[in-house]
Structures are given as C-alpha cells and as structure tokens.
C-alpha cells in the first residue's frame, strides 16, 4: 500500500513555494483529527515550528521527519530525501 504522500505525488519536505508537502502534512494531520498543538507536542517541537513546516517555510530535519512519520503512521516518509 502506498503512503498518502507518495500516492498524491508529493515530494515530502522539499521547501519552496511550489511544494505541496505542507498541504500533505496539514491534510494528514487534519484527517487524523489532530490539531497543530497536539501533533507538535507528540513530535517534540513547538506549535510555531510545526506551523512553519506546514506553511513550507521550514524543512524538518531527519529526526523530526521520522517523528512525524511515526505519529502520523505514514511508512516511508523517514526514508525520503
């Protein structure tokens, strides 16, 4: 089974104005009924930093990427460049 990001044709966490990564992340978070504060707390980052990631203003490091994959239950995200 493909993960949601790959199925949607998303190059996860590549910053830039054309990136749909932020939309994919926010969509997955919302689909699971999580607020920004709740997801940020579960991942170990501030809600402000999560908002920047979702806005495409910041790219998470590998540890945060793995934590997001774990919390959002999206296999394969942590392996993407």
C-alpha positions in Angstrom: 0.0 0.0 0.0 1.4 3.4 -0.9 1.6 6.1 1.7 -0.6 9.2 1.2 2.3 11.5 0.3 3.6 9.1 -2.5 0.1 8.4 -3.7 -0.6 12.1 -4.1 2.7 12.6 -6.0 4.2 14.7 -3.2 7.9 15.2 -2.7 7.8 15.4 1.0 9.5 18.2 2.8 11.2 19.9 -0.1 10.8 23.6 0.7 9.6 26.1 -1.8 6.5 27.9 -3.0 5.6 25.2 -5.4 5.8 22.5 -2.8 2.7 20.6 -1.8 4.4 19.0 1.2 2.9 21.4 3.6 -0.6 20.7 2.3 0.0 17.0 2.5 1.3 17.2 6.1 -1.6 19.5 7.2 -4.1 17.3 5.4 -2.8 14.1 7.1 -2.9 15.9 10.5 -6.4 17.1 10.0 -7.6 13.7 8.6 -6.4 12.1 11.8 -8.2 14.7 13.9 -5.0 16.3 15.3 -4.6 20.0 16.0 -1.2 21.7 15.5 -0.6 21.8 19.2 -1.3 18.1 19.7 0.9 17.0 16.8 3.7 19.3 17.7 3.6 18.0 21.3 3.7 14.4 20.1 6.6 15.1 17.8 8.5 17.2 20.3 8.5 20.5 18.5 6.8 23.8 19.1 3.4 24.5 17.5 5.1 27.6 15.9 7.7 25.4 14.3 5.1 22.9 13.0 3.1 25.9 11.6 6.3 26.9 9.7 6.8 23.4 8.3 3.1 23.3 7.2 3.5 26.7 5.6 6.5 25.5 3.6 8.8 27.9 5.4 11.0 25.3 7.2 12.2 21.8 6.3 12.2 19.4 9.2 15.5 17.5 10.0 15.6 13.8 9.8 14.7 13.3 13.5 11.5 15.4 13.1 10.7 13.7 9.8 10.9 10.3 11.5 8.8 11.5 14.4 6.1 12.9 12.0 6.1 9.6 10.1 5.7 7.7 13.4 3.0 9.9 14.8 1.0 10.2 11.5 1.6 6.5 10.8 2.9 7.1 7.3 5.5 4.5 6.4 8.3 5.6 4.1 8.4 9.3 4.9 11.5 8.9 7.0 13.4 7.3 4.1 12.7 10.1 1.6 15.4 12.6 0.8 
